[in-house]
Amino acid sequence: MYKSLLKPLLFQLDAEQAHHLVFSSLKRSGRVPGTAALLRMLYDYQHPSLEREVFGLKFKNPVGLAAGLDKNAELTDELGALGFGFVEIGTVTPRAQPGNPAPRLFRLKADEALINRMGFNNDGVAAVAARLRQRRSQVIIGGNIGKNKDTPNEQAADDYVACVQALADTVDYFVVNVSSPNTPNLRQLQEKEPLIRLLQQVQEANLGQPTPRPLLLKIAPDLTDGQLDDILTIARETQLSGLVATNTTISRSGLRAPAASLTDIGAGGLSGRPLRQRANEVIRYLHHRTNGELPIIGVGGIHSAADAQEKLAAGATLVQLYTGFVYEGPALVKRINQTLAERN
């Protein structure tokens, strides 16, 4: 029903308007008794072979929702009912901020891709933490954290530490996001020296909590092999629990969309099918260099069960959806889990 009826209607709207419409509809339906049970019946597929234990957490299945869709933890219960094994909220910053000016989310239909330059728009960590304390479902929650736009890079660690301290009792794991291309100069924090200083401070704050959480780092697909090697060195030195590979790309190579339309859209991170191959290459490289000892959450271009299997075969332990979920609808989660269970 999604692809034949809802998607054509939603794709007539501006991409961000469609997002808000779907979210508000899910929120309203979530208040109706029995809706969660209906969603689970339609979309939640469970099988013992799908269970995964990763960095000390037990996932009911390996298919998660990537950060960026539920930035403010408004729909964790409803998304859990749609069959996701985990939901990553955020990116969350210490203070609320509006993000970049609209329009800032664009579809490339011929490429089954999105370009976004949202800019960490969110309600702020205090509001998100309060909302998470009210959730009803037991779905695993990841907290994707970042810095405010007006925080200088030299003080970025303070923002990440503040997020850890505020979310420590509400999320199951943390992801440090220094790889979004939509906050000015943020990706400079991926360089070796700034990154190790930042992660040391964040990890110290995390380990100082009553219940420390697994700490992961989300990386860009645009890094060189040498930079990836630096990431792995830093991961060992700062005792990271895993990596999320990958974020959106600034590359525009190989797209079907006309060059003129890409120029009109302008800057932003590209996600969706065009990212699939590069994300797989990064996952495979990281898996090989660590002999599979560092868990990797694979994300980028998963639009089918075969795409998810490809990520897992490359070395991912878990996978996440975002753009594929937009283009394929909620049934994609169930199809992936059914296929994985059948082939186990």
N, C-alpha and C positions, 0 to 999 in steps of 0.2 A: 504493500500500500504506500510506503514511503516513496519509493522511486517512481511509481506510476502516478500518484496523486499529490502527495504533499511536496515532494521536491520540486516539481515544475512550478507550483505556486510560490514556494519560498524563493526560488531562484529568479522570480520576477521582481523581488524586492532587493533593495540595497543589502549587501551581505551582513552588515552589522545590524540593520533593522530586522532581518530574518532571524539572526541570532537572538535578539531580545524577544522577539515574538515567540520563538520556540521555548525560551527559558520561562517567560511569564506563563505560557500555557502549561508547561510541566509543573510549575510552582502551584498554579491554581488546581490542577488535577491532583497534585499530591495531597491536597487538603481534603479530597473526597474519600471517604472510607472505602477500602477495597481496591483502590487504584494500584497501590504497591503490589498487592497480591496478583492483580491482573497483569502488570508489567512483568513480574517474575514468571508467570505462567507462559507469557508470550516469548520472552527473550532470555531468561536465565537458564543456562544449561549447566548442570552439575554432574561430575563424574569423578570418582576417586583418583583416576590417573591424571587429572588436570591439576591436582594440588601440588604446590611447590613450596619448599621451605628455603627462603633466601634471606641472607643477613639477619637471621634469627627471627624472621617473621613468617607466618604460615599463610600463604595465599591460596584462596579456593580455586583460582585458575590463573594462568599467566598473562591474561589480557587486561591491560589497564587503560585508563583515560589519561592522556597527556595533559600537562599544565597548559593553561591558556583558555580552555573552554569554560571551566567553572572557577574563574579567578577568585571569587569571593565566597566560596564554599556555600553557595545558596541551594545546590541541588544534590548534595552528596547522597542523601537517602534515595532519591529518585534514580540517580545514576547507578547506585548499587543494585537497585531492583532491575535495571536493564541488563544485568549480567556481568558487569565489570568485576574483575578480581581485585582491583584497587583503583582509587581515584586520586589524582594529583591536583591539588588546588593551587591557585596562585597564577602568576608570580605575585607575591605579597611583599609590600614595602612597609617600613615602620609607620609612615604617615600616609593618609589617603592622598591620592593624586588623580587628576582627570585623564592623564595620558596625553597622547598627541592629538592635534586637531583632526576632526573628521573632514572628508572620508579617509579611512585608515585601514579598511579591510576590503580586499578585492578578489573576485573569482577569476581564474583563468580556466574557463570551462573546457576548452579544447585540450588542455593539459591536465585536467582534473587536479588543479592546484589552487592554492591561495597565496596571496601576498598580503602581509599585515605589517603595519607599523603602529601597533596599539600603544606601546610606550608604558607598559606596567600600570595601566589604569586599574585601580583597586580601591577598596574601602578603607585600607589601612589595617595593620596587624591586630589591633585591639578589637575591631569590629568582627574580623574574620575569626579570631579565637573565640569570641563570645558566641558566634553562630555555630562553630564546631561543637561547643559544649552542649548545644541543644539537639544535636543530631540523634537519630534513633537507631539507625542501622549500624552493623558491625563491620562494614566494608573498610578495608585498610585505606588509610589516608596518608598521602605524601604531602609535605609542605614545601612548595617551591618558593624560595625567598630571594629577594633582590634589594637593591639600594634605591633610594629616592633619586629622582632626576637631578635635583639641585644639590645632592651630596657630593662633594669632591671625591675623586678616587682615593685620595690620601686618607679620607675618613670613612671609606666604604665599609670597612670591617665593623665599625660601630653599628651600621644599619643592619648588617647580617646578624650580628650578635643580639641586637634588640629583637629581631624576629625570632631567633632561637629561644630566647628567654620567654617571649610572649606565647609561643606556640608549643612549648615543650610538653605540656600535658594534654595537648589536643590532637597531635599528629603522631603517626607511627614511624615516619622517617622524614628526613630533610633532604632537599636538593638545593645546592648553591647554584644560582643562575648568574653566570658572568658572560654568557655567550649570546644573549639577545642582541641583534643588531639595531634595536630601536631605541635604546637609551644612549645618548651621546657618550662616547669614550668608554662604555662599559667593557667592550671586548679587549681593551688594553689590560684589563685585570687578568686575562688569560695568560699573559706573559709570565715566565717562570718565577721571577723574583716577587712581583706584586702578588701573584697567586699563592705562593707558599706562605707569605706573611699573612694574607687574608685567611687562608684555610687554617693556619695554626691558631689564630685568634678565635675563629668560629668553632673549631673543634674543642678548644679549651673551655669555651662557654658551654658547649654541648655536654662535655664530660663532667662539668660542674653541676649539671642538673640532677635531681633525685633519680630520674630514669633517663639516662642518655639514649638518644635515638641513633639509628644508622644514619651516617652522613654521606651523601653522594654529591657528585659534581656533574652538571650538565655541560656538555662541550659542543662546540660548533663543528659543522661538517667541513668547514673551510680551512682547517688546520693542516699543516704539512706533517709528514711522518716524523720529522724532528721535533715538532711541537707536540705531537702525540706522545713521543718518548718522554718529553719533559713532563707531560701530564701524568704519565705512569710513575715517574720518579717522585713527583709531588704526592701522588695518591699513596705511595708506600710511606713516605716520610710523615704524612699527616694522618695516617691510619684511616683513610677513607674506606667506607664499606662497599662502594661500587661507583659506577659511572652511568650517566644517561647519554646515549649516543643515538641521534644527534638533535641539536636544535635546528632552526631554520637556516637557510643558506642565503648569502647575498649574490650568489651566482645566478645568471640568467641564460646560461648556455643550453642549447638544445631544445628550447621551448618552441611550441607551435604558435603561440600567441604572436601577433604582428609586432614588430619592433616599435611601431608608432604607439600602440596601446601600452606597451611596457614603459615607454617614455612618458606617456600621460600619467600612468600610475605612479612612477617615481620610486623612491627608496622603500625598502621594507624587506622582511624576511620571507623567503619562498618556502612553502611546504607542499606536501602532496606527492603524487606519482613521480615527478622529476627528481625528487630527492632520494628515491628508493635505492638506486645503485650506489650512490656515494655513501649513504648511511650504512649500507651493507659492507662496503669496503672498509670503513672506519671500524665497524664492529669486528670484522674478521681480523684486521690488523691488531686491535687491542687484545682480542682473545688469544691470538697467536703469541704476542709478546709477553703475555702473562701466563701462558700455558693453561688458560681457562680458570685461573684461580681468583680473578677479580670479577664479581658479578656485573653484568652489563644489562641495562634496560634499553632495548632496541626500539627506536622510533624514527619514522620517516618513510612515507610512501606506502603504508600498509593499507591496501584497498581490497584485499581478498585473503582467504585462508592460505593460499599459496604464498602470498607476500609475507604473512606472519611466519610460516614455516621456514621461509628463506632466511629471515632474521635469526630464528632459533638455530638453524643449521650453521649460520655464520658465527655463532657463539653467544648470542643473546640468551640470557636466562629468563627474562620477562620481556614483553613487548607493550607498546602503548599506541593508541590511536588518537588522531585529531582530525586531520583533513579527510581521511578515508571515512570516518564516522559521519562527516558532513555530507560527503558525496554518496555514500552507500546506505546510510541510515543505521538504526539500532540493530537490525537483524545481522549486521556484519559481526558483532561480538559473538552471537550464538553460532553463526556459521564457522567462525574460527575455532571456537571451543569444541564443537561437534567434530570437526575434521581432525583436530589434534587428538581427541579421545579415540576416534576410530583408528588412528594410525599408531597409537601407543601399544 
